[in-house]
Amino acid sequence: MSNVTPAWKDYEKTGFRIIFIYFLLQALPFDWKFYSYLFTTPVFNLHYEDIFNLANYTTRFGTGPATYADWGILLLIAVAATIVWTYADRQRARTYDAAFYWLRVILRYRLALALLAYGFLKLFTLQAPYPSLSSLNTPYGDFNRWKLFSLSLGIVPSYELFLGGVEIVLALGLLFRKTASISAFIFLIFCGNIFVSNLAYEGGDQVYSLLLITYGFVILSFDLQRITRLLILQQPTAAATFRPVFEGFRKNGRWILKTAFLLFFVVIYGVKTGVGAKNDPYQYPTTKGLPAISGLYNVATFVINGDTLAYSLTDSLRWRNVVFEEWNTLSIRTNRPAPVNANNRHLVKRDNAERLYETEGTSGRHYYSYTADAAQHLLTLENRHPGLSAETLSLHYSRPDQNRVILAGTTYSRDSIYVILEKVNKKYLLEEVAKGGGRNRKLKL
């Protein structure tokens, strides 16, 4: 490293030591839980879910998601380490320009990694998928704010794709020293909106998004004073005096590491995410449901324990309608309150049983996953709510024609039921507009 730089004042040194240690603890994986996940990940059978979860991991001291309390603990550790560092360095007249440079390098790559991890999910419209049939048949007021935001993004895949493209471009800009500051500046505007959206819509990524914002501020801080003087105050501004000098192994090694980073987190992760978008989208289960059954069904007949119940808007036992998804989920609308799966964190799960996006943030329907025994014509249903997995139903099914399904069996409370479902040939405004391709096309629903 070269260079003639102004001497650092004592308070600047102390402040830098705290910042340096704190952000190293935040950005680098010192948490044993990270390595526990890493060493149990199949290296030769990596999925895009594995890469995302590793790239998205942050240091935490509890079993749940990272919190602001974790930040406080890391700050206390940084202050304690700074006291030791200050005592050990008390007789040295030195600056920390080189250390500041390497801290920015670490944060540049860590922030780029986070942007790539989310960017490719958005680019392939995985993060906020198109609403399921059950969601399209759920009243607006039965969704919480977080789910409404996610569904609103899911119905405009071109906008989601655009957001992903912006994140990927910003990530690539952060990898190069000459474009890092401008990328960090744009990112702060971009991610500031994400952070405020998490606050407004009660999203679960507010802690993580604010952490990334702090990374952006540290990266931008190197040029912030010069930018302010030049563009805002319009005063003469000197160029940066510190320049890194790479010689020998460092000269070639940095390009080797940068190439490896681009190869793995851009090319490999990008390809795996694209393939996953087609074959293994993570928000919904991928196990196929019964063939040619998906759709909305009205409950024409409902018999429980031999008693036929007429249609009612208040009866808590009678089903009102049923939705079969293309995958092995059916949802039932009744007047019995459905508990809300209040998870609002962005989780990427490989196991179909843990993909609960369709149940999250809604109280309008009861969701069940089912397994079908084609030989016995038997459906075994299990409630998808994490706290109600013991709620099961065993139902024999028959299909007299393509528009009717008959279910008969026992419920989780050992009541016998007999249900006749009639398919509704319902059109959805979103799909009809998409088919028309024109803004002024007249719709008849």
Beta strands, then each sheet from edge to edge (+ up, - down):
strand 1: 295-304
strand 2: 307-308
strand 3: 319-324
strand 4: 329-334
strand 5: 366-373
strand 6: 378-383
strand 7: 392-401
strand 8: 404-410
strand 9: 416-423
sheet 1: 2+ 1- 3+ 4- 5+ 6- 7+ 8- 9+
end
